Amino acid sequence: MAEMAVKKRRPKNLDLPTIRLPLPGILSIIHRISGAALFLLLPFLLWLLQSSLASPESFAAARAVVAHPLAKIVLLGLIWFYMHHFCAGIRYLLLDLHKGVELEAARLSSKIVFAVSIALTLIIGAKVLW
């Protein structure tokens, strides 16, 4: 009974556009989104790989699909999803080892993950797609 009387009313903010997440929180959400997107787009990537290996004609068709500008943008996004997921995964492994759990270190490692994943995306995208 005493627990019910002392129960605090917590403020509720259900207006999602007004919620300001810190950078590590944004990194965590994008990590989850990138993992889900990579998983869901895996059949498309496997189809593209299989069709490129089936015959010279199907390789030419797959190459034509990848040569389309919209497909290049989608593939560049997939490259960034993969690079971000990979770099953030390394960050989370280090956090599991209790490395960089302090506030400033966590913020710095989040900035590093974003910078490294974008840089790797640009490098790999320039080499592979263009």
C-alpha positions in Angstrom: 0.0 0.0 0.0 2.8 2.4 0.8 4.3 1.8 -2.6 1.2 3.0 -4.3 1.1 6.2 -2.3 4.7 7.0 -3.0 4.6 6.2 -6.7 6.0 9.1 -8.7 4.4 10.4 -11.8 7.1 10.5 -14.4 7.0 13.1 -17.2 6.2 11.6 -20.6 7.4 13.1 -23.8 5.8 11.3 -26.7 6.5 13.9 -29.3 9.2 12.2 -31.2 10.5 15.2 -33.3 11.2 17.1 -30.1 13.3 14.4 -28.5 17.0 15.3 -28.7 19.2 12.2 -28.6 22.9 12.5 -27.8 25.3 11.3 -30.6 25.8 7.8 -29.1 22.0 7.4 -29.1 21.8 8.3 -32.7 24.7 6.0 -33.5 22.9 3.2 -31.8 19.7 3.7 -33.7 21.5 3.9 -37.0 23.4 0.7 -36.1 20.1 -1.1 -35.6 18.6 0.3 -38.8 21.7 -0.5 -40.9 21.7 -4.1 -39.5 18.0 -4.6 -40.4 18.5 -3.0 -43.9 21.5 -5.2 -44.6 19.5 -8.3 -43.6 16.5 -7.3 -45.6 18.4 -6.4 -48.7 20.6 -9.5 -48.6 18.4 -11.4 -51.1 18.8 -8.6 -53.6 22.5 -8.7 -53.2 22.7 -12.4 -53.5 20.5 -12.3 -56.6 22.8 -9.7 -58.1 25.8 -11.9 -57.3 24.2 -15.0 -58.7 23.1 -13.3 -61.9 26.5 -11.9 -62.4 28.1 -15.3 -62.1 25.6 -17.4 -64.2 26.7 -16.5 -67.7 28.4 -13.7 -69.7 25.0 -12.4 -70.8 23.6 -12.3 -67.3 26.8 -10.6 -66.2 26.2 -7.9 -68.8 22.6 -7.5 -67.5 23.8 -7.3 -63.9 26.4 -4.7 -64.9 23.7 -2.7 -66.7 21.6 -2.7 -63.5 24.5 -1.5 -61.4 25.4 1.1 -64.0 22.1 2.9 -63.5 22.6 6.1 -61.4 19.8 5.2 -59.0 21.3 1.7 -58.4 24.6 3.4 -57.7 23.1 5.6 -55.1 21.4 2.5 -53.5 24.6 0.6 -53.5 26.5 3.5 -52.1 23.9 3.6 -49.3 24.4 -0.1 -48.7 28.1 0.4 -48.6 27.7 3.1 -46.0 25.2 0.9 -44.0 27.8 -1.9 -44.0 30.7 0.3 -43.1 28.7 2.0 -40.3 27.5 -1.3 -39.0 31.0 -2.7 -39.0 32.6 0.3 -37.3 29.9 0.7 -34.7 30.1 -3.1 -34.0 33.8 -2.7 -33.2 32.9 0.2 -30.9 30.3 -1.9 -29.2 32.8 -4.7 -28.7 35.2 -2.2 -27.1 32.3 -1.0 -24.9 31.7 -4.6 -23.8 35.3 -4.7 -22.7 34.7 -1.6 -20.7 36.9 0.6 -23.0 35.6 4.0 -23.6 32.5 3.9 -21.4 33.1 7.3 -19.9 30.9 10.1 -21.3 33.6 12.0 -23.2 35.1 8.8 -24.6 31.7 7.5 -25.7 31.0 10.8 -27.5 34.4 10.8 -29.1 34.1 7.2 -30.3 30.7 8.0 -31.8 32.3 10.8 -33.8 35.1 8.5 -34.9 32.6 5.9 -36.0 30.8 8.4 -38.2 33.9 9.9 -39.6 35.6 6.5 -40.4 32.4 5.0 -41.9 31.8 8.0 -44.2 35.5 8.0 -45.2 35.5 4.3 -46.0 32.3 4.6 -47.9 33.7 7.4 -50.1 36.9 5.4 -50.7 35.2 2.1 -51.5 32.4 3.8 -53.5 34.9 5.6 -55.6 36.9 2.5 -56.3 34.0 0.1 -56.9 31.1 2.1 -58.3 32.9 4.8 -60.3 
